[in-house]
Amino acid sequence: MPARSTNCPSPHVVIGMDPHTRSAAIEAMTRDETVLGTGRFGADQAGYTAMVAYAKQWPDRVRTARAVTHR
């Protein structure tokens, strides 16, 4: 899935990540939970590089990651 984004109405952006075996899904949102962008990136070096480049459009960002447990 290609990344998509909108203009940021707030300087504070949280970027959450849900890692999977073959990809990582991310969502960027403001404090009031307005979604600014989403994307799915490959779980390889190229995907990571693209994800980091995509997130740089929000210089004042905080990253989070969803905890994943395997049973």
N, C-alpha and C positions, 0 to 999 in steps of 0.2 A: 504494500500500500504506500503510495507516495505521501510525503509529508505535506501538511497544509498549515497555514498560519494566517492570523489577522493582525492588525495594528494593536499595539499594547496600550490600553487606557491607563495603566498603572505601572510605575517603575519597578514594582516588586512582583516577581514571577516565580512560581514554584513549578519545577519540572519533575513529574513522577515517572518512574519507569517500572514496567512489569516485564521482567526477563523470561524468555522461553528458551527452549532448546535450540530452535533455528532462527529466532528473531527476538527483538526487544521492542515492545510497544511503549511509546512515550506520549504524555499529554502535558501541555504547558497551560497554566491557568493563573489568574490573578487571585488576590486574597479573597475577593468576593465570589470565587469559583467560576468566573467567566473564562471559558476555554479559548485560548489564543491560538493553539496549534496542536496537531496530533501527527504521529508518524509511526511507521513500523520499519525497523532497520535490521539488516542481517546480523547474525551473531558471529561475524568474522571481523577481521581487521578493517576491511572496507566499510562494513556496516557501522562499526564503532566510529570510524573517522567521519562518515557522513552524519551520524547522530550528533557528534560533538560540534561539527560545523553548523548544523541546523540550530542547535541550542545557543550558539554564540550570538544569534540575533537578539537575545534578551540578556544584556550584559549584567543586569542586577538580578541574578537568578539563584535559586536554591534547588539542589537536587535531592530527590527522595527515591527510595527503591522499596518495592513491595517484598515482604519476606516470603520466601518460597520454601516449603518443606516437602521432602520426598518421603513417602512411606513404602 
